[in-house]
């Protein structure tokens, strides 16, 4: 299985959050419980470099594309 940046995924892609490159860039996400090992589903991707919405830990969470660049997902 391959690792891909969250920012490169498409709607309905799913996988396991495998790695965080810069924890300080995604600290609010980590504080909400989205940590390595957590299952995620891409719910929405805004056009261009807009935000991404993911479903994780029982909620839908929007994050900036710049933050998503630091999150690596194992597809599957």
N, C-alpha and C positions, 0 to 999 in steps of 0.2 A: 504494500500500500504506500502511496506517495504522500508527501507533505506539500501543502499549498498554502500560500498566504490567504488569510480570510478575505482580504481586499480583492483577490482574484476570483472568488467564487461567484456563482450565479444563484438566483432564487431557487429554492428547494434543494440545493446541495446540502449534504449533511456529513458530519464527521465528528471526530473527537479532538478537542483542543489539546494539542500536543506540546507546544512550546510558546513561551512569551519572551520576545527579544528585549524589550525595554519595559519592565514592570511599571516604572513611573509614568509611562505614556498611557497605560490602561489601568491605573490604580483603582478608579471608581468601579470598573468592571470586576476586578478581583475582589473588591470589598463587597460586591453584590453576590459573590459566590461562584462567579465564572472563572474557574481555575483549571490548570492542566488536568486532563482526565475527564472533563465535563463534556457531555454530548451537546452539540449545537446544530441548528438548522438555520440556513439563511432564509429569512422571511421576505426581505425586500432589498433591492439595490437601486438607489437613486441614480439617474443619469450622470454622466461625467464623473467628477470626483466627489459626488454627493455622499451622504451618509448611507450606512448599511444597517438594516434591522435584522437581528438574530433572535431565535427562540432558544432559551437556555434556562435552566433552573426554574422552570415553570412560569416564565414571564417573557415578554418581548422587550428587547433592549435595542435602542438605536445607538450607534457609535460613529464617530467621524472616520472617514476613510484613512486618515493619517494614523489613527489608533489601530485600525484593522491591519495596517501594514506590518505591525509588530506581533501579530498573532498567527501562529502556524497550526493548520488543521490536518489531521490524518484522515484521509477520505475513506469512506466505506460505510 
